[in-house]
Amino acid sequence: MIDTTTTATKGSILLVDDDKFLLDMYGMKFSGAGYVVEACSSGNEALRILRGGFKPDVILFDLTMPELDGFTFLKMLSDEHLGQVALKIALTNQSDNVEKNKAAELGATLYIVKASMIPSEVVNTVGVELAKLRA
């Protein structure tokens, strides 16, 4: 659900993670930092939101999810021309270089290993990447 009570001074984020705790926590962190957040617990739900016209500045997604993993999600974004101008950032526990390279090949702008950053650092990193894109 889009939080319309906050003025989006920084942009909009589409969060995609099947872990409800992480989804809620990152949603609160990004909302608190001035972003409009749309949180989805599956890749299929995220695709429905994007097909419905939501145009996020950043798509932050997990790679390991049931139904539709992050790689398939990235491929579908490309195939359907969804989120074309959005930064696509993998936020995952997968630290394997093969996975990282595969995500990059499919269009991921950045690859963040969850265990390597605390949530506020993730928010800051996303802000820095978004600022680079807009510069």
C-alpha positions in Angstrom: 0.0 0.0 0.0 1.3 3.5 -0.9 1.9 5.7 2.1 0.3 9.0 1.0 0.7 10.7 4.4 4.4 11.4 3.7 5.5 13.9 1.1 7.9 12.1 -1.2 10.9 14.4 -1.1 13.3 11.7 -2.1 11.4 9.4 -4.5 9.5 6.2 -4.5 10.6 2.7 -3.6 9.1 -0.7 -4.6 10.2 -3.2 -1.9 9.9 -6.9 -2.8 10.8 -9.5 -0.1 8.9 -12.6 1.1 10.1 -12.0 4.7 7.4 -9.9 6.3 9.6 -8.7 9.1 12.3 -7.3 6.7 9.6 -5.9 4.4 8.0 -4.0 7.4 11.4 -2.9 8.7 12.7 -1.6 5.4 9.3 0.0 4.7 9.5 1.9 7.9 13.1 2.9 7.4 12.5 4.2 3.8 9.2 5.9 4.8 10.9 7.6 7.7 13.7 8.8 5.4 11.1 10.6 3.1 10.4 8.0 0.5 7.0 6.8 -0.7 7.1 3.0 -0.3 5.1 0.3 -1.9 5.8 -3.1 -0.2 5.2 -6.4 -1.9 5.7 -9.9 -0.4 6.2 -11.5 -3.8 7.5 -10.9 -7.3 4.1 -11.6 -8.7 2.5 -8.9 -6.5 5.2 -6.4 -7.5 4.6 -7.2 -11.2 0.8 -6.5 -10.7 1.6 -3.2 -9.1 4.0 -2.2 -11.9 1.5 -3.3 -14.5 -1.0 -1.1 -12.8 1.0 1.9 -13.4 3.3 2.4 -10.4 6.5 3.9 -11.5 9.1 3.7 -8.7 12.5 5.4 -8.7 14.0 2.3 -7.1 13.0 -1.4 -7.1 14.7 -3.1 -4.1 14.2 -6.9 -4.3 15.3 -10.1 -2.7 16.7 -12.9 -5.0 15.4 -15.8 -3.0 11.6 -15.8 -3.0 9.0 -18.5 -3.6 6.9 -18.4 -6.7 9.1 -16.0 -8.6 12.8 -15.6 -7.6 14.6 -12.3 -8.1 16.3 -13.4 -11.3 13.0 -14.3 -13.0 11.5 -11.1 -11.6 14.3 -9.1 -13.3 13.9 -10.9 -16.6 10.1 -10.3 -16.5 10.7 -6.6 -15.8 12.9 -6.4 -18.9 10.6 -8.6 -21.1 7.5 -6.4 -20.1 9.4 -3.1 -20.2 8.4 -2.4 -16.5 10.4 -0.2 -14.2 12.6 0.8 -17.1 14.0 4.0 -15.5 14.1 2.6 -11.9 17.3 1.6 -10.2 17.1 -2.2 -9.7 18.9 -3.1 -6.5 19.2 -6.7 -5.2 19.0 -6.9 -1.4 19.9 -10.5 -0.6 21.7 -12.9 1.6 23.3 -14.5 -1.4 27.0 -13.4 -1.4 28.1 -15.6 -4.3 29.9 -13.8 -7.2 28.0 -16.0 -9.7 24.7 -14.8 -8.4 26.0 -11.2 -8.3 27.1 -11.4 -11.9 23.8 -13.0 -13.0 21.8 -10.2 -11.3 24.0 -7.6 -13.1 23.5 -9.3 -16.5 19.7 -9.2 -15.9 19.8 -5.4 -15.1 20.5 -5.0 -11.4 22.2 -1.7 -10.8 23.5 -2.7 -7.4 23.9 -5.8 -5.3 23.6 -5.5 -1.5 24.2 -8.4 0.8 21.8 -8.0 3.7 24.3 -9.2 6.3 26.9 -6.6 5.2 24.8 -3.5 6.0 22.5 -2.3 8.7 19.1 -1.0 7.4 20.1 2.7 7.8 23.2 2.0 5.6 20.9 0.4 3.0 18.7 3.5 3.0 21.8 5.8 2.7 23.2 3.7 -0.1 20.0 3.8 -2.1 19.9 7.5 -1.6 23.4 7.9 -2.9 22.7 5.7 -6.0 19.5 7.7 -6.7 21.3 11.0 -6.4 23.9 9.7 -8.9 21.2 8.8 -11.4 19.6 12.2 -11.1 22.8 14.2 -11.4 
